[in-house]
Amino acid sequence: MGNSFDINNLVRENVKSMKPYSSARDEFEDFDTADMIFLDANENPFENGVNRYPDPQQMSVKSVLAKQKNVKTTQILLGNGSDEVLDLLFRAFCEPKTDNVITLPPTYGMYGVLATINAVENREILLSKDFQPEIEKIVAAIDENTKMIFLCSPNNPTGNSFSDEGVAYLLQNFNGLVVIDEAYIDFSKKDSWINELDEYPNLVITQTLSKAYGLAGIRLGVCYGSATVIAVLNKIKPPYNVNELTQRRALERLDDIAKVTSEITSIIAQREELLKVLLDVNYVEKIYPTEANFILVKVDDANKRYAELIAKGIVIRNRTTQPLCENTLRLTVGTEIENKKLIEALKEI
């Protein structure tokens, strides 16, 4: 293959030629606004904290993230959850009914859903038995209409990370975008691929404030990429896709990294505790290695064990319908108290 990556070969023609919507807040950008009277955006003039439109570029959140992740603000796009960010990637780079993407089941279900919504063929290449990408099979599935490969690492629902060599090979040899979904990276010892952004123009990373940051309810997803890729996504994103309350709440949380870190430490400690206990549960047949905030286990009869846990007031996820995941249950790591209850329930069953 060899990599001769050129973003212009990837962007859809209609996106290349379009003129983005320009909002009132895009047209007047000035930081010294204390004495200005804003009559440009047809807003309600009575101040209540949210009567004005939010910053369409979320600059305060981006500057904090840029400092923390050691990237430029031009390399960041924020979305209404990672799901919006992923959808924007499809809409910017995949021509409906023509292009295709590659996903690696068992994995996060939204890649396939978004491919279907956007009328893009989803070429599924199963992971190996130990849940690693089958690089040769992926390479064989690529043609000139393959625009993106989605790698979820640490992977949901399996919990493991993908080997660096395999990912690097794809980045070096694939002329489309390699999208690495790092929703669970904060629970892993592995470094984020963000450190390699300047190395690979076709690398796109998505992260989220829903997991380690505990902000699933505010829906804030983050995309990191080259300034060129981010500029394309900015062109097509809705003008005010991240609301004012979300931006404020994100800033508060990003400002208290010590608390985030202590929660992550606690979750990892509880995960290790749970892994030990699971070794003694007689109907657990296999515990898969995990670098996420959940554990995938294979049991004798997933549907039966799922129902028994529900009867004890504990809801987990039955993943038995997923490829390579027959009779598996996915357990999210809870608080110490929740974990004690889970352990009791597992033993009583």
C-alpha positions in Angstrom: 0.0 0.0 0.0 2.4 2.7 1.2 1.1 5.9 2.5 0.6 9.0 0.3 -2.1 10.5 2.4 -3.8 13.6 1.0 -6.8 15.0 2.8 -8.2 16.3 -0.5 -8.7 12.8 -1.9 -10.8 12.1 1.1 -13.2 15.0 1.5 -16.6 14.7 -0.3 -17.0 17.0 -3.2 -20.1 18.7 -1.8 -18.2 19.4 1.4 -15.2 20.8 -0.5 -17.4 23.3 -2.4 -19.8 24.3 0.3 -19.7 27.6 2.2 -20.3 26.9 5.9 -23.2 28.6 7.8 -21.9 31.8 9.5 -23.6 32.6 12.8 -23.9 36.0 14.4 -21.3 34.8 16.9 -18.9 33.8 14.2 -19.1 37.1 12.5 -18.4 39.3 15.5 -15.4 37.9 17.3 -13.9 40.3 19.8 -12.7 39.6 23.3 -13.1 43.0 24.8 -16.9 43.0 24.8 -17.7 44.4 28.3 -19.4 47.5 27.0 -20.9 46.1 23.8 -24.6 45.9 23.3 -25.4 42.8 21.3 -28.3 43.2 18.9 -27.0 40.9 16.2 -28.3 37.4 17.0 -32.0 37.9 17.7 -31.6 36.8 21.3 -33.8 37.6 24.2 -32.0 40.6 25.8 -33.0 39.8 29.4 -30.0 38.3 31.2 -30.6 34.9 32.9 -27.2 33.2 32.3 -28.3 31.3 29.2 -30.2 33.9 27.1 -27.1 34.3 24.8 -25.9 31.7 22.2 -22.9 29.7 23.4 -19.4 30.2 21.9 -19.7 28.2 18.7 -16.0 27.3 19.0 -16.0 26.5 22.7 -12.6 28.3 23.1 -12.4 28.2 26.9 -12.9 24.4 27.0 -10.6 23.9 24.1 -7.8 26.0 25.6 -7.9 23.9 28.8 -7.9 20.6 26.9 -5.1 21.9 24.6 -2.9 22.6 27.7 -3.7 19.3 29.4 -3.2 17.2 26.3 -0.3 19.2 24.8 -2.0 19.9 21.5 -3.1 23.1 19.7 -6.7 24.3 19.9 -6.8 24.0 16.1 -6.4 20.2 16.5 -9.5 19.9 18.7 -13.2 19.5 17.7 -15.9 19.2 20.4 -19.2 17.5 19.8 -22.5 16.5 21.5 -20.9 13.2 22.7 -18.4 11.2 20.7 -21.4 10.0 18.7 -21.8 13.4 17.0 -18.1 13.6 16.3 -18.2 10.1 14.7 -21.2 11.1 12.7 -19.4 14.2 11.4 -16.5 12.1 10.2 -18.9 10.0 8.1 -20.6 13.1 6.7 -17.3 14.8 5.8 -15.4 11.9 4.3 -17.8 9.2 3.1 -19.8 9.5 -0.1 -23.1 7.7 0.5 -23.7 4.5 -1.6 -20.1 4.7 -2.8 -17.6 4.6 0.0 -16.9 2.1 2.7 -15.4 1.9 6.2 -13.9 -1.0 8.1 -14.9 -1.9 11.7 -13.6 -4.7 13.9 -16.4 -6.6 15.8 -17.0 -7.2 18.6 -16.8 -3.4 19.1 -18.8 -0.3 19.9 -22.1 -0.6 18.1 -22.4 3.0 16.9 -19.9 2.8 14.1 -22.1 0.3 12.3 -25.3 2.3 13.1 -23.7 5.5 11.7 -22.5 3.7 8.6 -26.0 2.5 7.9 -27.6 5.9 8.6 -25.1 7.6 6.2 -25.6 4.8 3.6 -21.9 3.8 3.8 -20.9 0.1 3.5 -19.5 -1.3 6.7 -16.9 -4.0 6.1 -16.6 -6.0 9.3 -13.4 -7.8 9.9 -13.7 -9.9 13.1 -11.0 -9.5 15.7 -8.8 -12.6 16.4 -9.6 -15.1 19.2 -7.6 -12.9 21.6 -9.4 -9.8 20.4 -6.6 -8.3 18.3 -7.0 -6.7 14.9 -6.2 -9.1 12.0 -4.0 -6.7 10.1 -3.6 -8.9 6.9 -7.4 -9.4 6.6 -8.0 -5.6 7.2 -5.4 -4.8 4.5 -7.1 -7.3 2.1 -10.5 -5.6 2.6 -9.3 -2.1 1.7 -10.1 -0.7 -1.7 -10.0 2.8 -3.2 -13.3 3.7 -1.6 -12.3 2.7 1.9 -12.2 6.0 3.8 -11.9 5.1 7.5 -10.9 2.3 9.8 -12.4 2.4 13.3 -10.3 1.0 16.1 -11.7 1.1 19.7 -8.7 0.7 22.1 -9.3 -0.2 24.9 -12.1 -2.0 23.1 -15.7 -2.1 24.1 -17.0 -4.8 25.0 -13.7 -6.8 25.3 -11.7 -4.4 27.5 -8.3 -5.0 26.0 -6.0 -2.6 24.1 -4.7 -3.2 20.6 -1.0 -3.8 19.9 0.9 -0.7 18.9 2.6 -2.4 16.0 -0.6 -3.3 14.3 -2.1 0.2 14.7 1.2 1.8 13.5 1.2 -0.4 10.4 -2.3 0.8 9.4 -1.3 4.4 10.0 1.7 4.1 7.8 0.1 2.1 5.0 -3.5 3.2 4.8 -4.3 6.3 2.8 -7.6 7.0 4.6 -8.3 8.0 8.2 -7.4 5.7 11.1 -9.9 6.6 13.8 -8.9 5.5 17.3 -11.7 5.6 19.8 -10.1 6.2 23.2 -13.2 6.4 25.3 -11.5 4.2 28.0 -7.9 5.3 27.7 -7.8 6.9 31.2 -8.2 3.4 32.7 -5.3 2.0 30.7 -1.5 2.0 31.4 -0.9 2.6 27.7 -0.2 6.1 26.4 -2.8 7.8 24.3 -2.1 8.0 20.6 -2.5 11.8 21.0 1.3 11.9 21.4 1.6 10.7 17.8 -0.7 13.3 16.2 2.1 15.3 14.5 3.6 12.0 13.2 0.6 10.8 11.3 -1.6 13.2 9.2 -4.3 10.5 8.9 -4.6 9.8 12.6 -7.9 10.8 14.3 -8.6 10.2 18.0 -11.9 10.4 19.7 -12.2 10.8 23.5 -15.1 11.6 25.8 -15.9 13.2 29.1 -18.5 10.4 29.7 -16.3 7.8 31.3 -13.3 8.7 33.5 -14.6 12.3 33.9 -18.0 11.2 35.0 -19.9 13.6 32.8 -22.0 11.2 30.6 -25.0 13.4 31.3 -23.6 16.5 29.7 -22.7 14.8 26.3 -19.3 16.1 25.5 -17.1 14.2 23.0 -13.7 15.3 21.8 -12.0 14.7 18.5 -8.2 15.3 18.1 -6.6 15.4 14.6 -4.5 17.4 12.3 -5.6 21.0 11.9 -6.6 20.2 8.3 -8.9 17.3 9.3 -10.4 19.4 12.1 -11.0 22.3 9.8 -13.1 20.1 7.5 -15.2 18.9 10.4 -15.7 22.5 11.7 -17.1 23.4 8.3 -20.0 21.0 8.6 -20.7 20.9 12.4 -23.9 22.6 13.6 -23.1 26.1 14.7 -24.0 25.7 18.4 -23.5 22.0 18.8 -22.2 22.2 22.4 -24.5 24.2 24.7 -23.5 26.7 27.3 -24.4 24.5 30.3 -22.3 21.7 28.9 -19.3 24.0 28.4 -19.5 25.4 31.9 -19.8 22.0 33.5 -16.9 20.6 31.5 -14.7 23.6 32.6 -15.5 23.0 36.3 -14.6 19.3 36.0 -11.5 19.9 33.9 -10.4 22.4 36.5 -10.5 19.7 39.2 -8.2 17.1 37.7 -7.1 15.9 41.1 -10.7 14.6 41.8 -10.9 13.0 38.4 -7.6 11.2 39.0 -8.6 10.0 42.5 -11.8 8.6 41.0 -9.9 6.8 38.3 -7.5 5.3 40.9 -10.5 4.1 42.9 -12.1 2.5 39.8 -8.9 0.7 38.9 -8.4 -0.6 42.5 -12.0 -1.9 42.5 -11.5 -3.5 39.1 -8.4 -5.4 40.4 -10.4 -6.5 43.4 -13.2 -7.7 41.3 -10.9 -9.6 39.0 -9.5 -11.6 42.0 -13.0 -12.5 43.3 -14.2 -13.6 39.9 -11.5 -16.3 39.8 -13.5 -18.1 42.5 -16.9 -17.9 40.9 -17.5 -21.4 39.7 -19.8 -20.6 36.7 -17.3 -18.0 35.4 -15.3 -19.9 32.6 -13.0 -17.1 31.4 -12.1 -13.6 32.6 -10.8 -11.5 29.7 -7.9 -9.1 30.3 -9.1 -5.5 30.7 -7.7 -2.0 30.6 -11.1 -0.3 30.9 -13.6 0.4 33.6 -15.4 -2.9 33.0 -14.7 -6.6 32.8 -15.9 -9.1 30.2 -16.4 -12.6 31.5 -17.5 -15.8 29.9 -20.0 -17.8 31.9 -21.8 -21.2 31.5 -25.2 -19.6 30.6 -25.2 -15.8 30.1 -29.0 -15.4 29.8 -29.6 -17.4 33.0 -26.9 -15.6 35.0 -28.1 -12.2 33.7 -31.6 -12.9 34.9 -30.4 -14.2 38.3 -28.4 -10.9 38.8 -31.4 -8.8 37.8 -33.5 -10.7 40.4 -30.9 -9.6 43.0 -31.2 -6.0 41.9 -28.0 -5.8 39.8 -28.1 -4.7 36.1 -25.1 -5.7 34.0 -24.9 -6.1 30.2 -25.4 -9.4 28.4 -23.2 -9.4 25.4 -23.9 -12.9 24.3 -25.3 -11.8 20.9 -22.0 -10.1 19.9 -19.6 -11.9 17.5 -17.0 -14.0 19.4 -18.8 -13.1 22.7 -21.1 -16.1 23.2 -22.2 -16.5 26.8 -20.4 -13.3 28.0 -21.5 -10.7 30.5 -20.0 -7.2 30.8 -19.7 -5.9 34.3 -19.0 -2.2 34.8 -16.8 -1.4 37.9 -18.9 0.4 40.5 -18.2 2.1 43.8 -16.7 0.0 46.6 -20.2 -0.5 48.1 -21.7 -1.5 44.8 -18.9 -3.9 44.1 -19.4 -5.6 47.5 -23.1 -6.1 46.6 -22.1 -7.5 43.2 -19.6 -9.9 44.7 -22.2 -11.1 47.3 -24.7 -11.6 44.6 -22.2 -13.5 42.4 -21.3 -15.8 45.3 -24.9 -16.4 46.4 -25.9 -17.4 42.8 
